[in-house]
């Protein structure tokens, strides 16, 4: 779940990943960055380890994704795929 899209005051995307399973897992998070016209500027991927029946917050720097002030919205896949 996206909790914060990057902006000039805080150039990080913050995402919460919930693990409903009974054991720890590592999940892949995919984030898309779009401008005001809806054009996909870039994508980034990150992995986060989440304890069983818990939620972890991950912050992803947008450096290299283009000018931060051009990012109008961030989109996160609603399901993070399990990596392991």
N, C-alpha and C positions, 0 to 999 in steps of 0.2 A: 504494500500500500504506500503510495506517495504521500509524504507528509510535508515536504517543502521542495519547491522547484527553485533552481538557481536564479539568483538575481545579483545586481551589482553590489548590494550590501552583504550578501552571503553567497559566494560563488560555488556552492555545493548543493547537490541534490540529496535529500534525506528520504530514505525508504525504510519502512518497517517490514520485516519478513517474519511470518508466524509459522511455527512448526507444530502441527497438531499430532505428530507421531509420538510413539512411546520411546523413541531413541533419538540421539543427536543426529543431525544431518547437515550437509553442506548444500546450499541452494544457489542457483545462478540467477542473477538479477539483470534484466535488460531494460535500459532506459533510452528513450528517444527524445531528442531535442527538436522542437519545432519553432519556426518564426511566426510572426503575426499573420502571414498569409497561409499558414498550415504546412509550409514546406519543411520536410524533414532535413534539418541541418546536419545531424550526426546521430550516432548511437554509441552507447558504451555498455560494457558488461562488467559485472563484478560478482564475486562469490562471497557468501557469508555463511559462517557456521552458526547454527542455532540449536541450543540445547532442547531436549525433549519437552514437549508441551510448553514451549516458551516463545517469546518474541525477541528479536534482535533488531537494533537500528543500525543502519549503515549509511555513512556519508560519502558521497562520490564527488571528487573535484571535477569541475567542468573544463579545466585548462586543456586547451587543444581542441575543444569542440566548436570553436568559433567565438566571436565576440559575445560575452555574457549578456550585454545589453540588447542583443538581437534575439535572445531566447524569450519566446512569448509563453511557451508552456512545455512541460515535460510529461511524458507518458511512460508508464511502467506496465509491463505485462501483469495481469491480475494473478497469475500463477507462476511462481518461481519454480523452475524445474530442479529436481533433486540431482545433485552432482555425484554424491556418494552417501 
